[in-house]
């Protein structure tokens, strides 16, 4: 028993070993950028190459489509399928950058010149298909000198052109057209993927075509890949990485979906679409009304519905794997009423559809017979129907021939009967000269009722057609019946007809019993001799077959030994479970868990596991859940903790595969010890935690250093500020001194001073004193540390900076122009912004003094860009900054001034304040014979303004 299980499971075991090969897709930044710029990817979708790649109802379907969708999901990208072109047109589109990839293409020397290929993801063999009766054509050698029909540009077509030039080719657009041409006898064979051609034959009801053998040439085996233009090698590399990320169980699931597995026993209704299959499988009974007795087409006898059309209905039942519900009616009129009132779904045989036009839908004509002119044997042979229209016609009352023949001869004498039997008997008894009947009906009644004096005088050009009538509301059933009728081959229709018509004619001919017996005796002798010959031939074949079986048994024995070694000596543990209990284990699992085999057999997963798994879920509950998932999906992989025989916890990775052995579901479990990996992961996690703490401390340290640099920069500006204070105070102090001297002179000249003059002079002194006090406040506020953001008006903030430096600028003959374009409000660090503006203005002043040019100009402009950005632009005409050092001016301790005038911290700190503290951007450009500093800051929108207003 153990060996049987091992042998049966080897293939699943080998596939499971690869389940651990999964790794994340590691795209480079360049590859990520490529995908962002080229989404969605444009992929080719063929019109008719099922089950690999085809288009149904404007939707891309097939194995290749699902495989590409899986890759797209792993890459987290969108794809777009382009359809409606031939294979050659797709190849041209790929080179002209109108297509990004061909998703199923085989590599050859010609294609490799322009196309970059990924690795192989599927292998498909080609088969030879011929018309039935020509099965001897079973190799490419036998096709030499013959003609095959092939889709142009396909891998097999190119290979045959190259390797088998003696085979003639008719080139078409796709496999469907190739099969149709073959079915019509326009070629000797076609060659293609067996999965594809079988699918096309089933869906399109192509008859008379059969496969003979696989192509015995390894050069003709299609190794299917994905192809991109060589101009897009980066895309090929991306797709290659995604392919390596596809797990074996994922690929196996797709192959099961599209190519099936051997243990599927139920007949697939491939010729029906999804909605039609659902209609058949929903359990609703399909009701069939019996119309009338039309022997042998359809009749009810001995409690059973019989006839040619009924045999065809039984064929349809078998095709659909269902059973129609028989609704018995008493007459054709009642059957029509039942169909109209939805008391039945269809009538199997309708010969005169005109009565139901507008009230029912009709299937294709599935039975058609020529109408025969029947007279008595002693009457002259009829050359045409016109010869006897002056005679009496016997016909059933509801025949559509009455109106037709009356239109030819209005004076036609007609003998009306109740049924077909009465019709033929009227001719037999001389009540009418002739009747017109289809062959099956005439032969049945002539045989059964011994109407030996009747014979078929002539066949007419008129036909007796039989359709099925379907409830007018049920178009789905109409489609199902039409497709089912197409599934029945012409040979099957003929066989059913022959069964009834041959049986009916048996009594027409007056065979002599003697000759019958003699013939049977001679036939028996021939059969006995032939049987002896066949038995002798079969005995020779049997002996040869026994020798082959013996040889195969020896090969199987060797393979079995190999499989057992692979199973038992595998480095991964393997356990077989039946009904959730361990039934077999290999040697590796005993080493991993340190149990004896007898200690593991009949155990369940949770019995050698801790009470709870790391996710806090009970081991018993979780293990049952994992097994159920494997049974439903086929494969399931997860991580788990076992307790070994020494009571140690062992981390493992488990892959569960559901398979069938001896008609019962079995779980195949592959186990790999990952304890070392888990230990490393924990160490890495600890390192990450410690690293985060170190980073936090360094960030805090950098914040302190940055603040110190800001303060250092402020102190470095203090000397400059004192100089500015001196400039600011010089004029007011001089004015106070002059006013005081003026009062003293007036008091000296005149003992009395006019009160109004005295008050005016004192007011001037007071104004100058307040100006000095305001100046002191401006400088004190500038150096005040402010850790909080506040909401302020940009114009007012800038004017404070200008108040500090304007006197110095005027003293140095520097013209300052100001242009406030808009009313702008900001929410940020106002003092730090002031420091930046003042620092840039001071730098401009220094450069203008250093250049010592006559026209010294500084301009300051504010404006907005978009809805969210405010910009302060400070420009001077000092000649600009050399391009070689332009990007270095924001570096710490880099200065264009001489050592005594510059520390190299001003612009560095300005950059930190604007970019890091104020969430803006400070940049510099050379323009208009000078340099411009641009300060970009986020503005307050209405929502933020309300929020910040609450905070402030």
ROTORTOR-643880 format. One record per residue (C-alpha): x, y, z; residue number from 1; chain. Coordinates in steps of 0.2 Angstrom, whole numbers. Layout:
BEGIN
       X       Y       Z   num   chaine
       X       Y       Z   NUM        A
...
END
This chain:
BEGIN
       X       Y       Z   num   chaine
       0       0       0     1        A
      14      12       5     2        A
      23       9     -12     3        A
       7      12     -22     4        A
       5      29     -13     5        A
      23      34     -16     6        A
      22      29     -35     7        A
       5      38     -37     8        A
      11      54     -29     9        A
      28      57     -36    10        A
      23      70     -49    11        A
      14      80     -36    12        A
      29      78     -24    13        A
      41      85     -37    14        A
      30     100     -41    15        A
      28     103     -23    16        A
      47     105     -20    17        A
      46     120     -31    18        A
      33     129     -21    19        A
      47     136     -10    20        A
      56     145     -24    21        A
      44     160     -23    22        A
      53     177     -21    23        A
      47     195     -22    24        A
      49     204     -38    25        A
      63     216     -36    26        A
      61     230     -49    27        A
      75     243     -52    28        A
      69     262     -51    29        A
      72     262     -70    30        A
      60     248     -72    31        A
      47     255     -61    32        A
      48     272     -70    33        A
      45     262     -87    34        A
      29     254     -80    35        A
      23     271     -74    36        A
      25     279     -91    37        A
      19     264    -101    38        A
       3     259     -93    39        A
      -8     251     -98    40        A
       3     238    -107    41        A
      -4     235    -125    42        A
      -5     216    -128    43        A
     -10     205    -143    44        A
     -27     196    -142    45        A
     -30     184    -156    46        A
     -47     182    -164    47        A
     -48     163    -164    48        A
     -34     153    -156    49        A
     -43     144    -141    50        A
     -40     138    -128    51        A
     -24     149    -128    52        A
     -29     166    -134    53        A
     -45     171    -142    54        A
     -59     184    -142    55        A
     -77     180    -137    56        A
     -90     194    -136    57        A
     -76     207    -137    58        A
     -68     199    -122    59        A
     -50     192    -122    60        A
     -50     174    -116    61        A
     -38     159    -114    62        A
     -24     151    -105    63        A
     -11     165    -111    64        A
     -23     179    -107    65        A
     -25     172     -89    66        A
      -6     169     -87    67        A
      -3     187     -93    68        A
     -16     194     -81    69        A
      -7     184     -67    70        A
       9     193     -71    71        A
       0     210     -72    72        A
      -7     207     -55    73        A
      10     203     -48    74        A
      17     219     -56    75        A
       2     229     -50    76        A
       0     236     -68    77        A
     -15     238     -80    78        A
     -15     229     -97    79        A
     -25     232    -113    80        A
     -29     218    -125    81        A
     -29     223    -144    82        A
     -39     212    -156    83        A
     -45     211    -174    84        A
     -28     209    -183    85        A
     -19     194    -191    86        A
      -3     186    -184    87        A
       8     195    -197    88        A
      -1     211    -193    89        A
       3     209    -174    90        A
      21     206    -178    91        A
      22     222    -188    92        A
      13     232    -174    93        A
      26     226    -162    94        A
      40     233    -172    95        A
      31     250    -175    96        A
      28     252    -156    97        A
       9     250    -158    98        A
      10     234    -147    99        A
      21     231    -132   100        A
      21     212    -131   101        A
      16     196    -140   102        A
      10     185    -126   103        A
      11     168    -134   104        A
      25     166    -147   105        A
      38     153    -151   106        A
      56     158    -154   107        A
      65     155    -171   108        A
      80     162    -180   109        A
      70     174    -190   110        A
      60     181    -176   111        A
      75     182    -164   112        A
      82     196    -176   113        A
      69     209    -170   114        A
      61     201    -155   115        A
      67     199    -137   116        A
      60     183    -129   117        A
      56     179    -110   118        A
      59     161    -104   119        A
      47     147    -109   120        A
      31     146     -99   121        A
      22     132    -108   122        A
      26     118    -120   123        A
      14     112    -134   124        A
      15      98    -146   125        A
       8      99    -164   126        A
      -4      86    -171   127        A
      -9      81    -189   128        A
     -27      82    -194   129        A
     -35      74    -209   130        A
     -52      71    -216   131        A
     -60      55    -210   132        A
     -56      40    -220   133        A
     -38      46    -223   134        A
     -31      42    -206   135        A
     -16      33    -215   136        A
      -8      51    -216   137        A
       0      50    -199   138        A
      17      58    -202   139        A
      25      73    -211   140        A
      34      61    -223   141        A
      17      55    -229   142        A
      12      73    -233   143        A
      27      75    -245   144        A
      20      81    -261   145        A
       2      84    -253   146        A
      -6     100    -249   147        A
      -9     106    -231   148        A
     -19     122    -225   149        A
     -10     132    -212   150        A
     -13     149    -203   151        A
       0     161    -211   152        A
      15     166    -199   153        A
      11     153    -186   154        A
      27     144    -179   155        A
      22     127    -187   156        A
      19     135    -204   157        A
      36     143    -204   158        A
      44     127    -198   159        A
      36     117    -212   160        A
      41     129    -225   161        A
      59     128    -218   162        A
      61     109    -215   163        A
      48     101    -227   164        A
      48     111    -243   165        A
      40      97    -253   166        A
      24      99    -243   167        A
      13     112    -252   168        A
       4     125    -242   169        A
     -13     135    -243   170        A
     -11     150    -231   171        A
     -26     156    -221   172        A
     -29     168    -207   173        A
     -33     157    -192   174        A
     -36     139    -186   175        A
     -55     140    -189   176        A
     -53     144    -207   177        A
     -40     130    -209   178        A
     -51     117    -202   179        A
     -66     123    -213   180        A
     -55     121    -228   181        A
     -49     104    -223   182        A
     -67      99    -220   183        A
     -72     104    -237   184        A
     -58      94    -245   185        A
     -48     108    -251   186        A
     -32     101    -243   187        A
     -25      84    -237   188        A
     -21      90    -219   189        A
     -18     104    -207   190        A
      -6     104    -192   191        A
      -8     114    -176   192        A
      -9     113    -157   193        A
     -20      98    -152   194        A
     -28     108    -138   195        A
     -32     122    -150   196        A
     -39     112    -164   197        A
     -50     101    -153   198        A
     -57     116    -145   199        A
     -61     124    -162   200        A
     -69     108    -169   201        A
     -80     106    -154   202        A
     -86     124    -153   203        A
     -89     127    -171   204        A
     -97     110    -175   205        A
     -84     105    -188   206        A
     -87      87    -194   207        A
     -77      75    -204   208        A
     -60      80    -197   209        A
     -50      69    -186   210        A
     -32      69    -178   211        A
     -20      55    -183   212        A
      -4      57    -173   213        A
       7      70    -165   214        A
      21      77    -176   215        A
      37      67    -173   216        A
      49      81    -175   217        A
      56      91    -160   218        A
      59     106    -170   219        A
      40     107    -172   220        A
      37     107    -153   221        A
      31     125    -148   222        A
      40     132    -133   223        A
      29     146    -129   224        A
      36     163    -122   225        A
      32     181    -121   226        A
      40     192    -135   227        A
      44     211    -134   228        A
      53     222    -147   229        A
      72     223    -145   230        A
      69     242    -143   231        A
      61     237    -126   232        A
      73     225    -118   233        A
      68     233    -101   234        A
      50     227    -103   235        A
      57     209    -107   236        A
      67     209     -91   237        A
      52     215     -81   238        A
      41     201     -88   239        A
      55     189     -85   240        A
      56     194     -66   241        A
      37     192     -65   242        A
      37     175     -73   243        A
      50     169     -60   244        A
      38     175     -47   245        A
      24     163     -53   246        A
      22     148     -42   247        A
      20     131     -48   248        A
       3     129     -40   249        A
      -3     145     -49   250        A
       3     139     -66   251        A
      -5     121     -63   252        A
     -21     129     -58   253        A
     -22     138     -75   254        A
     -17     123     -85   255        A
     -31     113     -76   256        A
     -44     127     -80   257        A
     -40     127     -99   258        A
     -33     110    -103   259        A
     -42      99     -90   260        A
     -35      85     -80   261        A
     -37      66     -83   262        A
     -48      63     -68   263        A
     -62      74     -75   264        A
     -75      61     -80   265        A
     -91      72     -83   266        A
     -93      76    -102   267        A
     -90      94    -105   268        A
    -103     103    -116   269        A
     -89     113    -125   270        A
    -101     117    -139   271        A
    -112     128    -127   272        A
    -108     144    -120   273        A
    -109     148    -101   274        A
    -127     154    -101   275        A
    -133     139    -111   276        A
    -123     127     -99   277        A
    -131     136     -84   278        A
    -148     133     -92   279        A
    -146     115     -94   280        A
    -138     113     -76   281        A
    -151     123     -66   282        A
    -162     108     -64   283        A
    -177     115     -73   284        A
    -186     101     -83   285        A
    -187     104    -102   286        A
    -204      99    -108   287        A
    -207      91    -125   288        A
    -224      90    -133   289        A
    -229      75    -144   290        A
    -237      82    -159   291        A
    -245      69    -169   292        A
    -243      51    -177   293        A
    -232      53    -192   294        A
    -225      36    -194   295        A
    -210      32    -194   296        A
    -205      51    -190   297        A
    -214      52    -174   298        A
    -227      42    -166   299        A
    -234      35    -149   300        A
    -236      16    -148   301        A
    -236       3    -134   302        A
    -235      17    -121   303        A
    -219      23    -129   304        A
    -214      38    -140   305        A
    -204      32    -155   306        A
    -198      37    -172   307        A
    -183      45    -182   308        A
    -185      62    -174   309        A
    -187      54    -156   310        A
    -170      44    -159   311        A
    -162      61    -163   312        A
    -170      69    -148   313        A
    -162      55    -137   314        A
    -145      59    -145   315        A
    -148      77    -140   316        A
    -152      71    -122   317        A
    -136      61    -122   318        A
    -126      76    -128   319        A
    -133      88    -115   320        A
    -132      75    -101   321        A
    -151      78     -97   322        A
    -168      71     -99   323        A
    -183      80    -107   324        A
    -200      79     -99   325        A
    -213      71    -111   326        A
    -230      80    -112   327        A
    -242      69    -120   328        A
    -255      78    -131   329        A
    -270      70    -141   330        A
    -268      80    -157   331        A
    -257      92    -167   332        A
    -269     106    -163   333        A
    -267     102    -144   334        A
    -248     102    -146   335        A
    -249     119    -154   336        A
    -260     126    -140   337        A
    -248     119    -127   338        A
    -233     127    -135   339        A
    -242     144    -136   340        A
    -248     143    -118   341        A
    -231     139    -111   342        A
    -237     122    -106   343        A
    -222     114    -115   344        A
    -205     121    -122   345        A
    -204     113    -139   346        A
    -211     101    -151   347        A
    -198      89    -159   348        A
    -205      87    -176   349        A
    -215     100    -186   350        A
    -218      98    -205   351        A
    -229     113    -209   352        A
    -221     128    -199   353        A
    -233     140    -207   354        A
    -246     137    -194   355        A
    -235     143    -180   356        A
    -226     158    -189   357        A
    -226     172    -176   358        A
    -230     161    -162   359        A
    -215     150    -161   360        A
    -196     149    -167   361        A
    -190     135    -177   362        A
    -173     126    -177   363        A
    -163     122    -193   364        A
    -171     108    -204   365        A
    -163      92    -197   366        A
    -173      80    -208   367        A
    -176      82    -226   368        A
    -183      70    -239   369        A
    -188      71    -257   370        A
    -207      69    -260   371        A
    -211      53    -271   372        A
    -225      50    -283   373        A
    -233      34    -278   374        A
    -245      25    -290   375        A
    -251       7    -293   376        A
    -237      -5    -301   377        A
    -247      -7    -317   378        A
    -248      11    -320   379        A
    -236      19    -333   380        A
    -220      27    -326   381        A
    -223      45    -323   382        A
    -210      57    -331   383        A
    -215      72    -321   384        A
    -228      79    -309   385        A
    -236      89    -324   386        A
    -241      72    -332   387        A
    -253      67    -319   388        A
    -261      83    -312   389        A
    -277      79    -322   390        A
    -278      63    -312   391        A
    -286      61    -294   392        A
    -274      65    -280   393        A
    -275      56    -263   394        A
    -268      67    -249   395        A
    -270      70    -230   396        A
    -281      84    -225   397        A
    -268      96    -218   398        A
    -254      93    -231   399        A
    -246     110    -238   400        A
    -245     101    -255   401        A
    -264     104    -258   402        A
    -262     123    -259   403        A
    -246     121    -270   404        A
    -253     109    -282   405        A
    -270     119    -284   406        A
    -259     134    -289   407        A
    -252     123    -303   408        A
    -269     116    -308   409        A
    -284     124    -300   410        A
    -295     110    -307   411        A
    -285      96    -298   412        A
    -297      83    -291   413        A
    -292      79    -273   414        A
    -297      64    -262   415        A
    -295      70    -244   416        A
    -290      57    -231   417        A
    -288      57    -212   418        A
    -271      50    -211   419        A
    -256      43    -221   420        A
    -262      25    -221   421        A
    -279      30    -228   422        A
    -270      40    -241   423        A
    -259      26    -248   424        A
    -274      13    -246   425        A
    -285      25    -257   426        A
    -272      23    -271   427        A
    -270       5    -268   428        A
    -289       2    -270   429        A
    -290      13    -285   430        A
    -300      28    -276   431        A
    -286      39    -282   432        A
    -273      38    -296   433        A
    -258      44    -286   434        A
    -252      52    -270   435        A
    -236      61    -266   436        A
    -227      56    -250   437        A
    -209      57    -242   438        A
    -199      40    -243   439        A
    -199      36    -224   440        A
    -218      38    -223   441        A
    -222      28    -239   442        A
    -210      14    -235   443        A
    -217      12    -217   444        A
    -235      10    -222   445        A
    -232       0    -238   446        A
    -222     -12    -228   447        A
    -233     -13    -213   448        A
    -249     -15    -222   449        A
    -243     -25    -236   450        A
    -248     -13    -250   451        A
    -238     -23    -262   452        A
    -247     -16    -278   453        A
    -239       1    -275   454        A
    -222       7    -280   455        A
    -212      23    -281   456        A
    -215      30    -299   457        A
    -204      45    -298   458        A
    -196      57    -286   459        A
    -201      75    -287   460        A
    -190      91    -284   461        A
    -201      95    -268   462        A
    -194      91    -251   463        A
    -202      86    -235   464        A
    -193      96    -221   465        A
    -194      93    -203   466        A
    -189     106    -189   467        A
    -192     108    -171   468        A
    -204     122    -165   469        A
    -198     131    -149   470        A
    -208     142    -137   471        A
    -206     160    -145   472        A
    -200     167    -128   473        A
    -186     154    -126   474        A
    -172     159    -137   475        A
    -159     151    -126   476        A
    -167     134    -129   477        A
    -168     137    -147   478        A
    -149     140    -148   479        A
    -145     125    -137   480        A
    -156     113    -149   481        A
    -148     121    -165   482        A
    -130     118    -158   483        A
    -135     101    -152   484        A
    -142      96    -170   485        A
    -125     102    -177   486        A
    -116      91    -165   487        A
    -124      75    -173   488        A
    -114      70    -188   489        A
    -121      66    -205   490        A
    -116      47    -202   491        A
    -127      47    -186   492        A
    -142      55    -195   493        A
    -140      42    -209   494        A
    -138      27    -197   495        A
    -154      33    -188   496        A
    -164      34    -205   497        A
    -157      18    -211   498        A
    -163       9    -195   499        A
    -181      14    -198   500        A
    -182      15    -217   501        A
    -173      -2    -220   502        A
    -184     -10    -207   503        A
    -199      -3    -216   504        A
    -194     -10    -233   505        A
    -190     -27    -228   506        A
    -207     -34    -232   507        A
    -209     -25    -249   508        A
    -197     -37    -258   509        A
    -203     -55    -259   510        A
    -187     -65    -255   511        A
    -188     -84    -256   512        A
    -183     -92    -240   513        A
    -172    -105    -248   514        A
    -161     -93    -256   515        A
    -160     -83    -239   516        A
    -155     -99    -230   517        A
    -142    -104    -243   518        A
    -135     -87    -243   519        A
    -134     -87    -224   520        A
    -125    -104    -225   521        A
    -112     -98    -237   522        A
    -110     -82    -227   523        A
    -107     -92    -211   524        A
     -94    -103    -220   525        A
     -85     -87    -225   526        A
     -86     -80    -208   527        A
     -79     -95    -200   528        A
     -64     -95    -212   529        A
     -61     -76    -209   530        A
     -63     -79    -190   531        A
     -49     -92    -191   532        A
     -38     -80    -201   533        A
     -42     -66    -189   534        A
     -39     -76    -173   535        A
     -22     -82    -180   536        A
     -17     -64    -184   537        A
     -23     -58    -167   538        A
     -13     -72    -158   539        A
       3     -66    -166   540        A
      -1     -48    -161   541        A
      -6     -54    -144   542        A
      11     -62    -142   543        A
      20     -47    -148   544        A
       9     -36    -136   545        A
      14     -48    -121   546        A
      32     -45    -125   547        A
      30     -27    -126   548        A
      20     -27    -109   549        A
      34     -37    -101   550        A
      47     -24    -107   551        A
      36     -10    -100   552        A
      34     -19     -84   553        A
      53     -19     -82   554        A
      54      -1     -86   555        A
      40       3     -73   556        A
      49      -7     -60   557        A
      65       3     -63   558        A
      55      20     -62   559        A
      46      14     -47   560        A
      63      11     -38   561        A
      69      28     -44   562        A
      52      36     -37   563        A
      54      28     -20   564        A
      71      34     -18   565        A
      66      52     -23   566        A
      52      51     -10   567        A
      61      43       4   568        A
      78      53       1   569        A
      71      70      -2   570        A
      78      84       9   571        A
      60      90      13   572        A
      48      81      24   573        A
      33      73      15   574        A
      17      67      24   575        A
       2      59      16   576        A
     -15      62      25   577        A
     -31      53      23   578        A
     -46      61      32   579        A
     -34      73      41   580        A
     -24      59      48   581        A
      -6      55      44   582        A
      -5      38      34   583        A
      12      39      27   584        A
      29      48      31   585        A
      46      49      23   586        A
      63      48      31   587        A
      66      67      31   588        A
      51      71      41   589        A
      57      59      55   590        A
      74      69      55   591        A
      65      86      56   592        A
      53      81      70   593        A
      63      68      78   594        A
      49      56      80   595        A
      48      38      75   596        A
      37      33      61   597        A
      25      23      72   598        A
      23      39      83   599        A
      17      50      69   600        A
       5      38      60   601        A
     -13      42      63   602        A
      -8      58      71   603        A
     -16      75      65   604        A
      -7      91      62   605        A
     -13     100      78   606        A
      -8      85      89   607        A
      11      88      86   608        A
       8     107      87   609        A
       7     120     102   610        A
     -10     124     108   611        A
     -10     140      99   612        A
      -1     147      84   613        A
       8     164      84   614        A
      -8     172      77   615        A
     -17     167      93   616        A
     -28     155      83   617        A
     -30     137      90   618        A
     -19     125      81   619        A
     -34     113      79   620        A
     -45     126      71   621        A
     -32     133      60   622        A
     -26     116      54   623        A
     -43     111      49   624        A
     -46     127      40   625        A
     -29     125      30   626        A
     -34     107      25   627        A
     -51     113      19   628        A
     -43     127       9   629        A
     -32     114       0   630        A
     -46     103      -4   631        A
     -56     117     -12   632        A
     -42     126     -21   633        A
     -31     111     -25   634        A
     -15     119     -17   635        A
     -12     129       0   636        A
       5     135       7   637        A
       8     143      24   638        A
      20     144      39   639        A
      17     134      55   640        A
      25     129      72   641        A
      27     110      76   642        A
      33     103      93   643        A
      46      90      90   644        A
      49      74     100   645        A
      61      84     112   646        A
      48      97     115   647        A
      56     110     105   648        A
      47     122      94   649        A
      51     120      75   650        A
      46     133      62   651        A
      41     125      46   652        A
      34     130      29   653        A
      20     118      23   654        A
      13     115       6   655        A
      -3     105       5   656        A
      -9      98     -12   657        A
     -26      89     -14   658        A
     -25      74     -26   659        A
     -35      59     -29   660        A
     -29      41     -26   661        A
     -40      26     -28   662        A
     -55      37     -30   663        A
     -53      46     -14   664        A
     -46      63      -9   665        A
     -28      63      -1   666        A
     -18      77       5   667        A
       0      77       0   668        A
      10      88      13   669        A
      28      94      10   670        A
      37     102      25   671        A
      53     112      25   672        A
      62     117      41   673        A
      63     136      42   674        A
      69     139      60   675        A
      86     146      55   676        A
      77     158      44   677        A
      65     164      57   678        A
      79     166      69   679        A
      88     178      57   680        A
      71     187      54   681        A
      69     190      72   682        A
      87     197      73   683        A
      84     208      59   684        A
      68     214      67   685        A
      78     218      83   686        A
      91     228      73   687        A
      77     238      64   688        A
      70     243      81   689        A
      87     248      88   690        A
      91     257      71   691        A
      74     267      73   692        A
      79     273      90   693        A
      97     278      84   694        A
      89     288      69   695        A
      77     297      81   696        A
      91     302      92   697        A
     101     308      78   698        A
      86     318      71   699        A
      84     326      88   700        A
     103     330      88   701        A
     102     338      71   702        A
      87     349      76   703        A
      98     355      91   704        A
     113     358      79   705        A
     102     367      66   706        A
      94     379      80   707        A
     112     383      86   708        A
     117     387      68   709        A
     102     398      66   710        A
     107     407      82   711        A
     125     407      77   712        A
     120     415      60   713        A
     110     428      70   714        A
     125     433      81   715        A
     135     434      65   716        A
     123     447      59   717        A
     123     457      75   718        A
     138     467      70   719        A
     129     472      54   720        A
     114     476      64   721        A
     123     488      75   722        A
     129     497      59   723        A
     111     498      53   724        A
     106     504      70   725        A
     119     518      69   726        A
     112     523      52   727        A
      95     523      58   728        A
      98     533      73   729        A
     110     546      65   730        A
      97     557      57   731        A
      84     557      72   732        A
      98     561      84   733        A
     104     575      73   734        A
      87     582      72   735        A
      84     581      91   736        A
     100     590      93   737        A
      96     603      80   738        A
      79     606      88   739        A
      86     608     105   740        A
      99     620      99   741        A
      86     630      90   742        A
      76     632     106   743        A
      91     637     116   744        A
      96     651     103   745        A
      78     657     104   746        A
      78     658     123   747        A
      95     667     122   748        A
      89     680     109   749        A
      72     682     117   750        A
      68     680     135   751        A
      50     673     130   752        A
      46     660     117   753        A
      30     659     109   754        A
      20     644     116   755        A
      14     637     100   756        A
      32     637      93   757        A
      38     629     109   758        A
      25     615     108   759        A
      29     612      89   760        A
      48     610      94   761        A
      44     598     108   762        A
      32     588      97   763        A
      47     586      84   764        A
      58     580      99   765        A
      44     568     104   766        A
      42     561      87   767        A
      60     558      84   768        A
      61     549     101   769        A
      47     537      97   770        A
      55     533      80   771        A
      71     528      90   772        A
      60     518     101   773        A
      51     509      87   774        A
      68     506      79   775        A
      74     497      95   776        A
      58     487      95   777        A
      61     481      77   778        A
      79     475      81   779        A
      73     467      97   780        A
      59     458      88   781        A
      71     452      75   782        A
      82     444      87   783        A
      68     437      98   784        A
      67     417      97   785        A
      50     411      91   786        A
      47     393      91   787        A
      29     394      85   788        A
      21     397      68   789        A
       9     412      67   790        A
      -2     419      54   791        A
       4     435      47   792        A
       2     447      32   793        A
      17     445      20   794        A
      18     463      16   795        A
      19     469      34   796        A
      32     456      38   797        A
      43     462      23   798        A
      41     480      28   799        A
      48     476      45   800        A
      64     469      37   801        A
      65     484      25   802        A
      63     497      40   803        A
      79     489      47   804        A
      90     490      32   805        A
      83     505      22   806        A
      93     518      30   807        A
     109     508      26   808        A
     104     506       8   809        A
     100     525       7   810        A
     117     529      14   811        A
     126     519       1   812        A
     115     526     -13   813        A
     106     510     -17   814        A
      89     511     -25   815        A
      76     499     -18   816        A
      60     496     -28   817        A
      46     487     -20   818        A
      31     479     -29   819        A
      17     470     -19   820        A
       6     463     -32   821        A
      -7     454     -21   822        A
     -13     453      -3   823        A
      -5     437       3   824        A
      -7     429      20   825        A
       5     415      27   826        A
       6     403      41   827        A
      24     400      46   828        A
      38     407      57   829        A
      38     426      54   830        A
      54     430      63   831        A
      64     417      53   832        A
      56     423      37   833        A
      61     441      41   834        A
      79     435      45   835        A
      80     426      27   836        A
      73     442      18   837        A
      85     453      28   838        A
     100     442      25   839        A
      97     441       6   840        A
      95     460       5   841        A
     111     462      15   842        A
     120     450       3   843        A
     114     461     -12   844        A
     120     477      -3   845        A
     137     469       0   846        A
     139     464     -18   847        A
     133     481     -25   848        A
     146     490     -14   849        A
     159     477     -19   850        A
     156     480     -37   851        A
     156     500     -34   852        A
     145     503     -49   853        A
     135     519     -51   854        A
     118     513     -54   855        A
     115     501     -39   856        A
      97     494     -39   857        A
      88     481     -28   858        A
      70     476     -32   859        A
      58     466     -21   860        A
      43     459     -29   861        A
      29     447     -21   862        A
      16     437     -32   863        A
       7     421     -32   864        A
       9     405     -43   865        A
      -6     394     -44   866        A
     -18     394     -29   867        A
      -6     387     -16   868        A
      11     396     -18   869        A
      17     413     -14   870        A
      34     419     -21   871        A
      46     433     -14   872        A
      58     438     -28   873        A
      74     449     -23   874        A
      84     454     -38   875        A
     100     465     -39   876        A
     110     471     -54   877        A
     127     466     -46   878        A
     132     456     -61   879        A
     126     439     -55   880        A
     136     423     -48   881        A
     148     412     -58   882        A
     139     397     -65   883        A
     153     386     -58   884        A
     149     391     -40   885        A
     130     394     -42   886        A
     125     378     -34   887        A
     138     379     -20   888        A
     132     396     -12   889        A
     120     386      -1   890        A
     133     375       6   891        A
     139     378      24   892        A
     154     389      27   893        A
     155     393       8   894        A
     156     412       5   895        A
     160     423     -10   896        A
     165     437       2   897        A
     182     439       9   898        A
     186     431      26   899        A
     183     446      36   900        A
     166     450      29   901        A
     158     433      27   902        A
     155     417      38   903        A
     147     406      24   904        A
     132     403      36   905        A
     119     416      30   906        A
     113     407      14   907        A
     115     390      21   908        A
     104     394      36   909        A
      92     403      24   910        A
      90     387      14   911        A
      87     377      30   912        A
      74     390      36   913        A
      64     390      20   914        A
      65     372      15   915        A
      64     363      31   916        A
      56     374      43   917        A
      44     383      32   918        A
      40     369      20   919        A
      45     380       5   920        A
      59     381      -7   921        A
      74     394      -9   922        A
      83     394     -26   923        A
      94     406     -36   924        A
      95     411     -54   925        A
     106     423     -64   926        A
      96     435     -75   927        A
      95     453     -81   928        A
     113     457     -77   929        A
     112     451     -60   930        A
     105     438     -48   931        A
      88     434     -42   932        A
      83     424     -26   933        A
      66     416     -26   934        A
      58     412     -10   935        A
      43     400     -13   936        A
      31     397       2   937        A
      14     388       4   938        A
      -1     400       5   939        A
     -16     398      17   940        A
     -31     392       8   941        A
     -48     395      16   942        A
     -49     378      25   943        A
     -32     379      31   944        A
     -35     397      36   945        A
     -50     392      47   946        A
     -40     378      55   947        A
     -25     389      58   948        A
     -35     403      65   949        A
     -42     391      78   950        A
     -24     385      82   951        A
     -17     403      83   952        A
END
